[in-house]
Amino acid sequence: MKDNHLSRRDFVRVSTAGVAAMSLPALASARTGLAPETPGAAPQQQGGGAAQNIIPAWRPGDADSFTRYYFDSLMLEARYLDSDIPSTKFELFGETFDTPIMTAALSHLNNPQNGMILYAQAAAACNAVHWMGMGEDKELEDIIATGARTIKVIKPHADNNEVFRRIKHAVGAGCFAVGMDIDHSFNTTGGYDVVLGLPMKPKTTAEIRSFVKASSVPFIIKGVLSVTDAKKCLEAGVAGIVVSHHGGHVPYSCPPLMVLEDIVDAVGGKMKIFVDCGIVSGIDAYKALALGADAVSVGRHLMPILREGADAVAKRMKAMTAELARIMADTGVHNLSEMDPTVIHRTLF
Ligand SMILES: Cc1cc2nc3c(=O)[nH]c(=O)nc-3n(C[C@H](O)[C@H](O)[C@H](O)COP(=O)(O)O)c2cc1C
């Protein structure tokens, strides 16, 4: 980091004080245009228009609000000399995509009824990597049939035989990578999670290694939010990690970008590093990429647009890629390999 930039640790100190001084409910309200929620109330959903963000407004410890605040605290300097129209081509596991902006691993998109298929069709139309979360075998096969190059994220099922079965099915169905969301192993009352009746359990590093060995395609861990877990993933031989708090699954989770640079320092170049949570624009995507992510995923921001069809979702994804390209041009970045964290300045306000 250059001398004129705050260090990451300094920023954390300053921003923590700043958040307290500013009143986070007021900040979130300004962001969303909605009245702040009553603390403790159920999260509010913003429906409707294509570009709207459905991330809930403020609630105590809300990691989504902290994540938005963190994105908005990162400023960009400009670098016009020797700049030109950039390429957003993205290489992953031997394949080339038009954008590093991917879909997020969503599931159960039942409004509209065929939401999961529309979501996959949109990714295919953008030549973007598509992620699928929880779901049954047939749904995955239908998604693959759309032509979307898909990464399947398997839940941390208590029964490892179910994990091995799902890895085999996903590879056979045509997924070009598979993974596991390790952040879904505990429930909110201190026990093991049960998701739609299916029991979950935390995994050991040795178990992750066994999943890696069982998979003939790259294996990815989703839900890494520390250098500690990132190093264990590297040790287990995983091909990539998603730095994520699963949409605020745990209150007070670090914004992914707050830990991203330390994770990049520890394991960058040795595995792929993806980021999700709270990305609603190409500028958010740019900040994650500048700080060392290889690619980013967008989930809830795209969900309301599904009601307008796959073409509308694809249009928004392409617009986000155009936003990314515009900022790359403004900061002298010709392609993704030239992303540079020194473009980012951290605010004192
Ligand atoms: C409706 C819905 C379903 C989700 N299902 C899964 C899932 O099955 N597996 C998973 O790993 N993540 C799942 N997620 C989490 C997303 O992959 C992602 O981590 C989270 O939404 C944060 O990204 P976002 O802020 O862009 O939405 C789901 C999120 C939503 C909103």
The ligand as a Gaussian input file, in Angstrom:
#p B3LYP/6-31G(d) Opt

LIG

0 1
 C      -32.644000     -17.000000      -2.166000
 C      -31.213000     -17.337000      -1.844000
 C      -30.800000     -18.657000      -1.877000
 C      -29.472000     -18.983000      -1.592000
 N      -29.072000     -20.286000      -1.643000
 C      -27.788000     -20.607000      -1.455000
 C      -27.363000     -21.964000      -1.553000
 O      -28.146000     -22.876000      -1.754000
 N      -26.028000     -22.219000      -1.414000
 C      -25.122000     -21.224000      -1.163000
 O      -23.919000     -21.503000      -1.058000
 N      -25.504000     -19.939000      -1.036000
 C      -26.809000     -19.610000      -1.170000
 N      -27.199000     -18.296000      -1.063000
 C      -26.203000     -17.260000      -0.730000
 C      -25.633000     -16.594000      -1.971000
 O      -24.853000     -17.478000      -2.734000
 C      -24.734000     -15.408000      -1.612000
 O      -23.646000     -15.839000      -0.828000
 C      -25.462000     -14.301000      -0.843000
 O      -26.761000     -14.097000      -1.357000
 C      -24.656000     -13.008000      -0.861000
 O      -24.535000     -12.475000      -2.143000
 P      -25.512000     -11.241000      -2.643000
 O      -25.351000     -10.159000      -1.646000
 O      -25.008000     -10.901000      -4.004000
 O      -26.904000     -11.784000      -2.661000
 C      -28.529000     -17.963000      -1.294000
 C      -28.967000     -16.633000      -1.251000
 C      -30.280000     -16.309000      -1.521000
 C      -30.699000     -14.877000      -1.473000

